[in-house]
């Protein structure tokens, strides 16, 4: 699984003009599920997102996690994160998981985070969404569960 994480003051998502998710301070997270991802990837990503310390403390250092600032998470399913751009200029999405698997793992990620006590809102899987955000930073991170399989670099 791959996630693009943005620290926000507020974020929202609409489908067909209806607001289906909204948070105040927190993390806007675009989530891509790749072929071969499994329950362990969802669990690892949930723990990583919940533990990210990217909010400023009293000294202005990125030292607080989302819970410490009373924040929430807005998770947006985004299969385009599985794009393969190695050949040509038109993306291939053969790295993305099949829709049924992707939706199940996206839902599992949201459930795991909720079970841990986080406030989680989501976009709608497979829908055309309009997403808005007021960025706080900017702070943007890419979190890829594949790193848990690779040895650390020196």
Buried (B, 14 or more C-beta within 10 A) or exposed (E): BBBBBBBBBBBBBBBEEEEBBBBBBBBBBBBBBBEEBBEEBBBBBBEBBBEBEBBBEEEEEEEBBBBEBEBBBBBBBBBEBBBEEEEEEEBEEEBBBEEEBBBBBBBBBBEBBEEBEBBBBBBBBEEEBEBEBEBBEEBEBEBBBEEEEEEEEE
